[in-house]
């Protein structure tokens, strides 16, 4: 278990003068759902600094990349922050990829992007822009929002604070280019914002595959000349122009428009669509000198129109620059904007180098009245602790309250979308927040659109029937096996349609980045949007991030990879071609909550999936952080079919492990092969973070041992779980009851009635443990290939006593070895000699296990590996020669499981006598140097194959040996050096593992 040591728990002070990320948004969203003051107090805190650079570019558009590269070529050190999971959000997000007749590619980058392009392919543009940054040594992060401005002692911009799933971090700098769509960074200062237009706004939205639609809001529909060509098919691309009133300058208002637009343009032929609405904002930032008339070329635009009036080191490279609104429609066309970006970037680069780095930086705060709603908790830690660059002070301030709802669901994925629909159908005010621009998570946006195992009844059957009915039976995209396979964009639209039909609200492009807590009661969350950071208050918060992000920010303990284990299920990031619904893959490990790792993943995926239409926009992970709840579901709960009085969801699956397993039971007695399906119950207690009220976690973030998760992570089951959690949350609101006080039987009766749960749950009792008779029976059968071990290991102390008795009564070598391995796995030294003798009987290594992700069932340690691991658990130094003798037989090409066993055993014993052998194994050519420490290395290290295991096998061997060597005493800092390389590298799981090992002495 990991506790959040760096969780920031702060005390609120009501009525304080405090800060605001966006006054405009806060005031605009102050409607009936928010209090009169509309601000929530935030106490002082320290933000970790991750970089000191010359220039920060905020935004990931093509113009932002052009400016960043041009500035870098002048000698500037540049850091770009993109809020999408890709670059080119104007081209690939808003689909502004077409060239008009009078548009000329003036620069090399423009020509790379737009010339000789025969078909719209987002991956082409994303790859070109990414390569521009990497090749020119521009640092960048994906999926990160700028949330605050840093200022120096004179109040001049001196950097930014960003938010992502790693938490919040600061970047100090000399100058800033605000290339965001609505100049969100500039608005975080005291710069004046002007209203340059009034009335309705023109929005562009583009779809692929659909026929033309008509509505009162649509003023123009144009089929673009460049279609999408894929798989021998040609898909038309239609751009719509909507003329619609924007209620106010708030993100909520923009999302309302977006949902209307999506509803009016969708049909079953659609295979893709814009992520983003494209429009020219009516607000502009007051510049050094406004440009009131645009004529001639881009080069003739006055540079002062892009320079903030008050701050000469803050530049606006977006549609909020002070140019006429009609002219901005032309200037912001990507081919023109790239030229503008290069011109501005070069000039800004030279000017920035003449500036001095601020002596100090502090988070800028505006003064407003704020209320005491509780404490704001968040994750505040450096991306890589060994590279920590100090902190900047964030004085006490405030956040705008963006809304207040009965039920808020963060994460509209497999469980979250169902939870939102379920809650909304019960008539409570419901808001679903999703970072991506579609609902359904891994099953839709992740293109794992085919069920594997899982319980298919209940709400899942409702979903499947509903998706099937999205189009006529004879529609060419209908799946024959529609109860097992879904058309991904149909399923996304079904979720969206059902949520809105039930009067739920939906915001895309939103990242959860903190919790609002009072006396251990979660009362809301902190979110980052493209418009800034704010608070959304809730009566019940459903954390469907899949990684318990908000529960952890609120202070809940959690379990994950680290020093304890490096075991994590394999993951992927696959291709996306038009019409695809299922592209399963497994070729790397990904930590969703590590922004460096996520960025590295998207970089590598572009190389691996080169030539396709696109890649997925979400890492395809099967294992994430798991909150520690009131009950942790164990392997033994699953194997022994444990029942609970508070069962909330029912699950069915094999142990689809996608990698190595760590539970002592599985080390000795691996799970069955593919055909063995287990039933498993999940109690409400496992969705309730320990010590917190007002919040539930769902899906992969539930409280369970990692080796139990493969049985309870299947999509059909999590869809049902989401529905159950949404229904329960709504009932708690209606009855004004806490989650732990609700009548669970009443909830279960409803879930049984709709088919979510088997009827037996209504009479299930609390498990009290196995009887002495059951334990004795299991002990007597244990020598028969570990039969009954799942019962014995549910109570280790009674197991040890009973097996000790059996061990003393047997003389058969095979039985004695099995019983000795059980005792040694529990740390009993007296059985070590017998187990050592059993190991010596192996003249050579047995058949081991190379790391396997896809299609991995059964053992991940051979029988000899298991015996060696168990012997090491005793810590018996006298057994070391036997182990080292086996180690000496290994070559770098031998199975990973043998290396893992030797490493685990020698580090458990912790004797320096193991150092020479471990050092020799580690320094044999080919074993070291597999850490990825830069984006360039990430690109060059990609090998073919979407289920490749070779790179993971090599790194796992190196890491396990380095750990063992380091913990046994090391030699010439060989182990330490390797661990430091990984600790500072891009691979998230490896980095945390290495860092924690380094700090374990």
N, C-alpha and C positions, 0 to 999 in steps of 0.2 A: 504494500500500500504506500502511495506517495501522498503526503499532505502538502497543501499549497503554502509553503513557508513564505513565499514572496507575495501572497495575497495581501492587498492593501485594504485594511479595514479602517474606515475613517469615521469621525464623529461629526454629525451635522449640527449647524447652528442656525435656527430659524431666523428669517428676516434679514440675513446678512447681505451686505453689498457684494455682488459676485459677478461672474463672467458669463459671456454668451458667445457661442460659436457663430450664430447667425441671427441677429436681431430681426431681420426681415422675415425669416422663416417662422421664428417663434411667434411674432405678433400676428402673422398671417394665419397661423393654425390655431390661434386662441379663439375657439368657437365654444359651443356649449359643453364640449367634452373636457375642457381644460379649466383649471382654476383661474381666477382673475389675474393673479400675478404671472402665472405661466412659467415659472423658473424653479429649478431644484438646486439646492445648495450642494456644492462640492468642496471638500476641504483641501488643504495644501497637500501636495505630494511631489515626489521626485520621479522624473521620466528618464529612463536610460538612454544614453546617446549611442547611436550605432555608427555614426559617420560624421566627419568634418570635411566639407567639400567647398569648392568655390561657388558652385551654382546648383540649385535644386530646380528641376522641372517637374511641375505638378500636372499630371495628365498623361495619357498614353495614346493620344491621337497621332495621326501621321505627321501633323505639323509639330507636335511636341517632340517626336523622335527627330525630325529634321533639325529643329532648333538645338536639341541636346547634342547631336553629332557635330553640327557646325561649331558650337561653342567648344566642344572637346578638341576639335582640330586646331583651335587657337592656343591650346595648352591648358584650358580649364579642366579641373576635376569636377565631373558632373554626376549627379544622382537623379534618376528619373523615377517618379512614383506613378504607377498606373493602377486604377481602381478596378479594371476588368481583368479577367484571367488571360488576357491577350493584349497585344498592341494593335493600334489602328482602330479605335472604337468608332471613328467617323466612317471609315471604309467598311470594316467588318462588323461593327455594331449597328450602325445606322444604314449600312448598305449603300453608301455613296461611292460606288466603284465605277460608275459610268463616266465616260469622257464626252463632254459636249464639243461641238464642232470647232468652236473658237478657243478651245483650251489646248495649250501647248506645254509639253513636258520640258521645263526650262533647266532642270537639274538632273544629275546622274541618278539620284534617288527616285525622282519622279519617273524617269524612264524605266528603272528597274520595276517600279510598281505598276505602271500603266501601259507600257509598250509591249507589243507582241503577246497580249493577253487575249486568248480566244474564247475564254469562258470564265464566268465569275467563280473563283475558287478562294474562299477566305484564307485557307492555309497558305496560299502563295503570298498574300499581303502580310500576314502575321509573321511568316518566316523572313521575308525581306527586311521588315522593320526590326525584328529581333536581331538579325545578323548585323544590321547597321550599328546597333548599340554594342553588341559584343565585340565586333571587329574594331570599334573605336574606343574600347575600354570605358564605356559608360556604364556605371553601376545602375541596376534597376530592380524593382520589386513589382510583382503582380499582386492583384487582389488587395490593395492597400489604399486607404482613404486618408487624405490630409484632414486632420481634425482641429488643429490649433496652429497659430502663428507664434514663432519665437521673435522676440525683439531684444535689441541691445540696451545699454544704459540710457541711450537717448531716445528710445522708443522706435528705432528704425528696424525693419525686418531683418532677422538674423538666423532664420531657419524655420523648420516646420516640425510639428508633431504628427505622426501617422498612426493609424490603427489598422490592424489586420488580425488574423486568428492567432498570431503569436502574442498579441496584447497591443500595447502602445509603445512607440519609440520616438526618439527625437533625432533630427539631422540638423547640424549647425552649418551655416553657409554665409557667403558674402552677398549673394543675390538670389532672386527667385523669379522664375518665369511661371506665371499662373496660366497654364494652358487648359484648365478645366472648362467645361462648357458654360457654366454660369459664374465664372470667376469666384468660386467658393473660397479660395485662399485669400484673395484681396478683401472679401467681405468679412473675413475674420479680424480685420484691422478696423481702424476708425475712419477708413476712406469713405468718402461720400459716394452714394449710389444714386444715379439719376434714372428717372423713368423716361425712356426715349420713345415710347409708343403707347397706344391705348387700345382697348377693345379686344377683339378676337385675335387669336394667334394661329399662324399657319404651321401645321405639323405634317411632316412626311413620314410615311411608314411603308415598308416594302415586304412583300411576300413572294414566295417561290412555289410555283406549281398550281396556284389557284386560278380560277376564272375571275373576270372583273366583277366587282360588286358596286352597288349603288346605294346611297343613303343621302339624307338631307345634309349631312356633315361633309360629304365627299365632294370637293370642287373639281377634282381632276384625277384621272386614273390613267397611267401611262405604262405600256408594256415596254420595258427597256430593250434596246437593240442587242445587248449581250446576254444571252440566256445562260442557264446552268446546264452543262453537259456532263453526264455521269452515267457510267454503266450502259452506254449505248442509248440512253434516253436524253431527251431535251426537255427541260422544264422552263416555262415562261417565268419571267420576273416582272412583277407589277408594282409600281410605286404609286401610292395614293397620296393625295394632298387633302388634308382635313382642315377646315376652318372652324375653330371651336373656341368658346370663351374659356379662358383660364381664370378660375375663381380668384386666385391670389398667387403670390410668389412663394409657394410652399411645395415641398416634395409630395405631400398628400394630394394636393390638387393636381399635380402632374401625373401621379399614379392613377387618379380617377379618370383622367383623359386617356391614359394608356390602356386601361382595361376596356373602355368604350371602343377604342380603335381596334383592339384585338378582337373584340366580339363582332364588330361589323365587317371584318375582313376574312375571318377564318372560314375554311370549308375543308372537307375530308381529303381534297387533293393536295393540300398544303404539305410541303416537305421541309420548309424552312421559313424563317421570317426574321425581321430585324430584332435585335435585342433592345434597341433604343429608339425612341422617337427623336426625329431631327427637327429642330426649330431654332429660330433666332430669338433669344430672350429680349424682352422689352426693356430690361435694365442695362445700364452701362456704367462703367467705372470712370469717375472723373479723371481725365488724363492731363498731362502737362500741357498739351495743346490739342483741342478737339479737331477732328477732320470732318468738316460739314459737307464736303463735296468730293466724290471720288471720280477721277478720270485718268485715263492712261493706264500704264502697267502697274503691276504689284510693286515694282521697284520704286515707283514714284510716291507711294504712300508715305506720309510723314511719320517718322519713327516716334515722334513725341506723342502721337495718338495712342500708342501702345504702352507708354510709360506712365505709371501712376503719378498724379499731380503731387501728392505729398511725399512720396517715397521714390527717389530716383533709382533705387535698386530693386524695385518691384515692377514687373512687366506683365501686361495682359495680352496673351497670345490666344485669343478665343473670341467668340461672337459678342462678348461684353466689352470689347475695346470700343473706344469712342469714335466710331464711324457710323454713318447713316445705316439704318436697319436694312433697307433694300440693297444697299451696296454690300453689306455684310453677307448677304445670301450668296453673292458671287465670290467674295474674298475667301469665305470659309469652304468653298468647294475644295476637296482635298488636293487636287492638282495645283490649284493656286495657293492654298494654305501651306503646302510643302515648300513652295518657292519662298513664301513669306517667312516661314519658319527658319529656313536656311539663312536668309538675309538678316533677320533679327538675331538669330542665334550667334552668327559670326560677330556682329557688332556688340552684342551683349557680352559675349565671351571676352573680347578685348577690354571692354569697360570694366568688367568684373575683376579682371586680374589686377587692375589698378587700385582696387579697394583693399582695405585691411580686414583681416578676419576679426570679428567682434571679440573684445576681451571677455565679455560675458554675455550670456543669453538667458532669457527667462520667458516663460509662457505668457503671452499677452492676454489680459483679462479686461473685459468691459464691465462697467458697474451697473448692476440692476438689482432690484429687490428679489430675493429668492426665499422659498419656503423650506421648512424642515420636513422633508418627506422620508428621510432615512439616510443611510450611508451609501456612498457609491463605491463599490468594490470592483477591482479590475486586476488584470495580470500586468505587472510592471517588472519585466526582466529583460536583460539583453538577449539578442538573438543567438549569440554565442558568448557565453560567460568569459571565456579566456581572452576574448577580444574586446571586453567591456571598456568603453571610453568615458566613464564618468556619467553624471546625470545633470539634468537641468531642472530648476525649480518651477513647479506649477503652483502659484499662490492660490489661496482659497478663491473660489469662483462659483459659477453656476452654469447649469445646462438648461436649455429651453425644454419645456414639457411639450412634446409633439402630439400627445393624445392620451386618453385614458379609456381602457376597455375592460370588460369582464374577464375575457380570456384572450391572452396573447400567445400565439404559437411562433416561436423562432425556428425557422427551418421548414420549408414546405416540401420535404422529401417524402420518402416511402411512408413513414409514420406521421410526419407533420401535416401533409396535405389531408390525410384522412382525419386527423385530429381536428383540424380547422373546420372541415365540412361537418363533422359530427357535432362540435360545439355550436356552430352557427345554426344548425337545424333545430337545436333546442331553444332557440330564441334569445340567447344571450349575445351581447355585443362582442364580436370576435374579429381579431386582426391577425392575419398570417403575414409574416415577414420572411422573405426569401432573397438570398444573395444573387442567385442566378435569375434568368428571365423566363422561367417555366417551372411548373410544379411536377412533383413525382420523383425527384432526386435520382438515385442510382438506376431505377427502373425505366426512366425516361431520358433525362438529360445525360445520364451515364451510359445509356444504351445497353443496359443489362435487362432487356425487355422480354426475357424468357425465364419463367419460373424454373427453379431447380427442384429442391424439395419444398415442403411447406404445406400447411393446412389451407385448403382452398375454399372453405365454406364461409358463412357469415358475411361480413361487410366486403371481404375480398370477392365473393361471388357477385355482390352488388356492383362492385367496380368493374369486374370482368364483363358482366352483362351490359353495363352502361357503356363501356368503351366499344363493345361489339355493335351496339345500336347507334353509334355515332354516324354510321353510314349504312346505306342499303346493303342487304345480304350479298348482292351481286357486284358490289364495288370492287374494282381490281386490287385495292390494297387490303381487302379483308384477309385476315389470317385464317387458314383452314383450321389450325389448331388454336383457335382464339382463346380457349380457356387456359392455355399455357403460355401463349405468346400474345403480346399486345403491340399495336401500332403506336410507337412512342409518342408522336405528336397528337394522336387522338386521345391518348391517356392524359397527356398534359392538359389538353383542352377540356376534357371531361372534369378533371379536378377543378380547374379554374371556373368553368361554367357552374358546377354544383356549389362551389363556395359562394360565388356571387349571387346565385339564385336563392341561397339561404340567407342573404343579406350580410354575409361576411365581407370584410374588406381585405384587400391584397396589395402589398407593396413589394415590388421587385427591387433588386439592387441595394438591399439593406444588409448590413453586417452587424451582428450582436457583438458588443465589445465591453460589456460591464453589467453589473447587477445593482439594483436599488434594494437595499436591505435595511430593516429596522427590527432590532431585537430578534434576529434570526428568522424574521418573516420576510420573504422575498416579495417586494411590492411593485416590481417592475424591472425594466432593463434599460441599459444604455445602448444606443444604436449609432452607427455611422452610416450616413447616406451621402450621395453625391452633393447634397446641399449643406452638409455639416453634421455635427454630433448633437444628440439630444436624448431625452428620457421619454419612455413610454410606460405609463403606469398600468398595472394590472391587478386584478383580484386573484387570478390564477395564471401562472406562467408555465407553459409547456415548452421545455427545452428539447427541441427535436433537431439540434445541431448534429446529433450522432456522436458528439464528443463531449457532451455535458459542459459546453463552454460557459454558460451563464451560471450553472450550479457551482462550477469551480471558481468563477470570478466572485461568487457569493461566499466562498470559503469552504466549500465541500471538499473532503478528501477524495482522492481518485487513485486509480491503478493504471499503469501503462508500462511501456518498455523503459529500461533504465538499467542501473547496475544489477538489479535483481534478475533481469532476463533481457535478451535481445530477440526473443521469439515474437514474431508478428506475422500475421497472414499476408501472403503475397498480394500485390496490387497491380494496377495497370493504368494506362491512359491511352485509349484506343482511337482508331480512326472514326470518322463520321462522314458518310456519303449520303446523298439525298435518298430518303426513303428507308434508311437503316433503322432497325430497332434493336438489334442484338449484335454487339461486337465485344465479346468477352475476351479478356487477355490477362496475363499475369507475368510481368517481366521486371518488377522492381519492388522495393518497399517505399511507402510514402507515409509521412506523418502529416495528416491534414492540418494540424495545428501549428506547423512550422513553416512560416512563409518563405524561408530560403529553400526548403525542401520542395514546397509546392511550385515555386518559380522554376527550380531545377527540373522538376518533372515535366512541366509544359515545354521547356527547352528541349529536353531529350525526346519527348513525344513527337515534336515536329520533325526531328531527324528520322526517327523510326517509322513514322507514318507518311513520309515524303511522297508526294504525288496524288494524295487523296484530296477530296473536297475540303475536309477540315478534320480537326481532332475534337474530342469531347471537351467540355468546359469545366468538368469536375473530375478530380482524381478518383479513380475507380478502386476505392479501398474497401476491405472486408473487415478490418479491425481498427478500432479507434480507442480513445481514452474512455475508461469506464468509471463512472462515479461509484463511490462506496455508499451504498444505501443501507436501509434498515436490515436487509438480508442480502448476502452475497451468494448467488447461485453457484454451487460447486459442481465439479465433475460428478461427484457422488450423488448429488441431488438428481442429476439427469440420469445417470446409470441405474439408480435405484427407484426411479419413477416417483420421486417425492411429491406429495400432495400438500396443499396449503389451504387454509380457510379463506384466504384473501386473493385467490387466483384471479388475475386480470386478463391474461392472454394465454392461449394454448398454441404449442409449437410442435412441429414434426420435421425431423431431418436426420440425416446421417451425420457423422463427424467429418464434415467437409473442411479439413484443417488448413489447406493451402499452405503447408509449411510444417515446421517442427512443433512438437508439443513438449510441455514442461512439467505437467503434474506427475508426482511420483508414481501414481497408479499407471499412467500411460507409458512412463519410462520402462516399467517392468512388463506391463501387459497392454500393448498398443491397441487402439480402437479397431473395431471390425472394419472389414472392407466395405465398399460402396453399398452393398445391398441391405445393410442393417440400418433400419429407420427407428429412431427413438421418439417417443412422445415426451414432451416436457412442459411443465407449467411454469409460468412466471407470476410471482405474487406481486401485489401492489407495493409491498415493502421494498421490492428491488427497483422500483421506479421513483422512490422517495429518497432524495439525498439525505444522508445522516445529518441530523441537527438543524435542518432547514424546513420551514413551512412555506406553503404557497407556491411550490414549484415541483414539477415532475420531470423526469428525464425519460426519453424513449429510445428504442432501437439499439444501435451499437453502443450508446452511452449508458445503458442500463448496468445495474450492479451485478456483475457476474465474473467468475474466473475466466480468464482468456480461453482456456481449453474447453469451457462449457459453451462459449459463444457460438461456435459453428452450428450447434443444434438450434439456437434460438435467434439466429440472425436472418432467416429466410424472408424474402419479400412478402409472400402471402400472409405470413404470421404477423409481420410488423405492420402491415396495412390494418389488420384486425386490431392489433394493439393500439395503433393510433386512434382508431374509432373509439375504442374502449376508454382511452384516456380523455379524449375530447368529451365524450358523453359524461364521464365521471366529473370532469372539471365543471361542466355546465350545471350539473345537479348540485355541486358544492356551492356555486354562485347562487342558484335559485333558493337553496335551503339555508344559505348563509352559514355554511359549515366548513370547518377545516378539512383538508384532504384526509387526515388521519381519523377524522370523526364521522365521516360519511357512513351510511348504512351500506356496507359492501355487499350484503346479500341482495339488497334491492337492485344494486348495479348489476350483480351477477345474473339475476333473474332476467333482466332485460337482455343481457348478452347471450344468455342461453336461448332466449326466445328468438333472437335474430340469427342464431346459428354460430355465433362467435366462440362459444364455450360449450363443452360437453355437459350434460345435465348433472353428472356426478359431482361437479364442483360445488353444488348447492349443499352437499352433505359431507364434503371433505373436511377432515379434522387436522389439527396441528400435528406434525411428526414429532414424536418424543424420543427418537433414537431407537436403535436396534436392541432387542432383548439380549440377555446373556446367552440364551439358547441359540439365537440367530448368529451371534458372534462365534460361539463355540463350533457350530456347524461349519461356518465359513473357514475357521482356523483348521479344522480337520480336512478340508478339501483343498487348502491353499497349495499343498505340494503337488497337486494335479494341475500343473501349468497355470498357477496363480488363480485358480477358480475360487470365487468368493472374495477376491481382494478388494472389490469395490465396496463391500460391506465392511471389511476390516479397516480399511483406510479412512472410513468415515469417523472412526474413533481411534486415533493413533495410540493412545496410552493403553487401552484395553487390547488393541491389536498386538502391541509389543509383548505384553504379558502372555497372551495366548499362544503366539507364534514361538516365543521363547520355550514354552513347555513342549510344543511339538518338535522343535529343533533338538531339544535334549533327548527326545525319545526315538529319533530316527537315526539309522546308520546307513541308509541308501545314499550314495553320493549325489545322484541327481536330485533327490528330494531335499537333501541337506543343503545343496547349492541354492535351490529356490528359496528355502526358508531363511538361509543366511542372507540372501540378497534382500529379502523383506526387512529383516532386522537391521542390516547395515544401512538400508535406505532411510531407516528411522534413526540412524546415528548410534546404533548399538555396537560397541567395539568388540565385544566378546565373540561375535560371529565372524569377525574379519579373517582370522586364519583359515576358516573353512572356505570362505569366498575366495581368498587369495589362492588356495589350492585349486579351486574350480577354474580360475582364470589361467593358471599355469598349465592346465590340461590342453589349452588351445595353443598348438604349435604355431599357427598362423592366424591372421585376422579372418573373421567370418565375413559374410556378405554384408557390406555396410550400406549407407544411404547417402547419396548425393542430395543436396538441397533440391527439393521439388515443390513447386507451387501448384500449378494447375494439375488436376487429377490426382492429388495427393490424398491417399487413404492408407490407413494402417501405420506401420512402424516408422519412426524417424531416428531410432537408435537400434542397432542390431542387438542380439542377445548378449554378445560379449561387451558391446558398448554399455549396455545396461548394468552388467556385473561390475565393470570398471567404475562407472559412475557411482554405484551403490557403495563400492569399497572406499572410494574417495570420501563419501559422506561421513565415514567413521573418523576421519582425521588421523588415522593410524599411520605414523611415519614409517613403521617397519614394513609396510606394504609398498613403499615407494619403489624399491628396486624392481619388483614385478611389473609395476605400471610403466616404469621407464624402459624396461626391456621391450615391452609392447610398442612404446612410442618410437623406439629406435628402428622398428621395422617399417615405419611409414615413409612414403614418398609424397611429394606435393600433389601428385595426381590421384592419390587414394581418396576414399570417400570422406566427405565432410564429417559424417557422424563419428568416425574414429578420432578425428582431431578434436571434435567437441567433447567426446568422452574423456580423452586424456587431459584436455584443458580443465574441465570441471573437476576431475579427480585430483589433479596436482594442486590446483588453487585451493581446494577444500583442505588438503593436507598442509599447504602453505610452508613447505620446507625448502631451504635454499639449495638442497641437493638436486632439485629438479631444474634449476636455472640453466646449467650447461646444455642439457638435452633440449629444453624449450627454446633456448637461444639459437641452437643449431637448426632446429626445425623452422624457426621464424626467419632466419637469414639465408636459408636455402634459396637459390635464384628462382624467381617466379612466385614466391609466397607473399612478398610485400608490395607496397606502393599502389594500393587500389582505392585509396581515398580520393574523393572528388572535391577539389578545393576552389574551383572557379567555374563560371558558366562555359568558358572555352573548353575546359577539361570535360565538362558534362557533355558537350556536343561531340567531342572526339572519342569519348569512351563508349558511345552507343554501338551495340552489335545487333545484327539482324535477328528477327524473330519476336513475335508478340507473346511467347511463353518461355523466352530465354531464361535459363537459370545460371549460366556460366559466370556472369559478373557477381551474382550474389554468393555463389559457392566460394569464389576466391576471397571476397571481402570477409565473409563469415569465418573462414579459416584464419585469416590474418588477425581479425579482431579477437577471436577466442584465444589464440596463442599469445597475442600481445597482453591481454588481460592476465592470463595465467602467469606469464613471465614477470609482469609488473608486480603482481600480488605475492609472488614467491621471492621477490628481492631484486629482480632485474639484473641486467648485465650491460654496462656501458650505456645505460638509458635507452636501450633498444626498444623495450616495451613502452616506456614513457613517450618517446618520440612518435611512435606509431599512434598511440592513443591521442596525443595532441593533434596530430594531423587530422584524425577523424573528428575530434572535438571541435576543431575549427572549420570542418568541411561542410558541404552542402547537404549531405544525406542525414535527415533529421533523426531517425532512430539510432543510427550509428553515432551521431554527434552526442546525443544525450547519454547513451551507454558509455561512451569513452570518457566523457566529462565526469560522470558520476563515479566511474572506476578510479579515475585520477584523484578524486577527492574522497576516496573511501579509506585511505590509510590514516 
